[in-house]
C-alpha cells in the first residue's frame, strides 16, 4: 500500500464493508488477493456470530495471519540454514577431491 503520488486507487470489500486503498501500479491483483484472504479469515473467525465486534474479529484474523507468517519465516530460516550446511559439506568434499 502506498501513500505516494504514483499510487492507484483500488476498492476492496472486507466483511461487506468497502475500503479504498492506494497501491503501487501493478500491485492491484496482489492487494485484491490479500483482501480476499483477509475477508475469508475474518469470516472464519466470526463464524456464525454475526454480532461479533468487527475490531475483535479483525485483530484475531490478523493474529492468525501473523502467526502463520512467523511460522513460514522460521521454516525458511531453517531451510536456509540446512541448505548452507549442505553446501558447505559439498564444498569441503569437492575441495578434498581437488586436493587429492
Rosetta blueprint (number, residue, H / E / L):
1 X L
2 X L
3 X L
4 X L
5 X L
6 X L
7 X L
8 X E
9 X E
10 X E
11 X E
12 X E
13 X E
14 X E
15 X L
16 X L
17 X E
18 X E
19 X E
20 X E
21 X E
22 X E
23 X E
24 X L
25 X L
26 X L
27 X L
28 X H
29 X H
30 X H
31 X H
32 X H
33 X H
34 X H
35 X H
36 X H
37 X H
38 X H
39 X H
40 X H
41 X H
42 X H
43 X H
44 X H
45 X H
46 X H
47 X L
48 X L
49 X L
50 X L
51 X L
52 X L
53 X L
54 X H
55 X H
56 X H
57 X H
58 X H
59 X H
60 X H
61 X H
62 X H
63 X H
64 X H
65 X H
66 X H
67 X H
68 X H
69 X H
70 X H
71 X H
72 X H
73 X H
74 X H
75 X H
76 X H
77 X H
78 X H
79 X H
80 X H
81 X H
82 X H
83 X H
84 X H
85 X H
86 X H
87 X H
88 X H
89 X H
90 X H
91 X H
92 X H
93 X H
94 X H
95 X H
96 X H
97 X H
98 X H
99 X H
100 X L
